[in-house]
Amino acid sequence: MALRIVSSNIGDRQGTVIIAADKQEEVMSAAAKQMAIAEGSKQLGRCGVSGNEVAYPVDENGQSSEDLVLGRAGQVAEYHCEYKLTAGL
């Protein structure tokens, strides 16, 4: 699966973009980061990423849980990563 934007919530000076992919490495890649920045730039103009991104697994309903993260229950459908964006000065 290619990278895709799951959600985008952009305000006046900051926002978040959630990227999804089949593999954890994909949602943490430079391409995913650039996709998030490009999405944020539509409203924020020049913006940057906080640098504290963490990939997490989700099930077929897009939900994550401690049991899913720890591999105790459920099937991982894909991985998400939330990119926090801030507008430049």
N, C-alpha and C positions, 0 to 999 in steps of 0.2 A: 504494500500500500504506500502511496505517496503521502507526503506531509499534507495536513489539512488544518484549517482553523476551525476549532470547535465553538469558541465564543470570543467575543471582543467587547470589552467594556471600557470605553475611553472617555475621560472627562476633559476639563479645561487644561490641566497641567500634567496629568498622570492617568494611567489606566493599566489594564491587564489584557493579555491575549493568551488563550489556551490553544496549544498546538497538539495534534494527535498523530500517531503513527503506530505501525505494528511493533516496532522495536524501541526499547529504551534509548539506545544510542542515537536513533533517528530524531527523537524529540529533543535531544540535548545537542544536536549537531549545529554547526555554523549556519547551515541552510535553514534550519528551524528558527534560529535566532534572527536571521535576516528576514524571514517571513514575518515574524512578530514585529520587527522594527518597521517593515514596509507597511503593515496594517496600521500600526500606531501613528506613523507619519502622515497618514491620510487626514488625521484630525489634529495631531500635536505638532506637525512640522518636523523639524529635526528633533529626534529623541534618542534615548539610550536605554539599555536594559540594566536592571539592578545588579545582576550577576549572582543572585542567590537562588537560581532555578533548581528545582528538584523534580525528576520524573517520577510518576506514580502509575501503577496499573489500575485499569478500570474494567468492569464487567460489561456484558452486552447491553446493559442499561445505562452505561456511562457513570456508574457508581463505584466508589472505592471504599474499602474498609480495611481495618487492621488485619483481619483474617486473610483477605485477598493479598495484601502487601506481604504478609508473612508466609503465604503459600499454604495456609491451613484449610481454606475453603474457597470454592468458586473457581471459575475459569477466567483467565485474563483474556479479554477481547482485544485490547490495545493499550497503549501508554499515552498519558497526557503530561504536558509540562506547562506550567503557568509562568508566563513572562511578564514581569512588572516593568512598566515603561514610565519614564519621566521625560517631560519636554526639556529641551536644551534652553540655555539662556539667550 
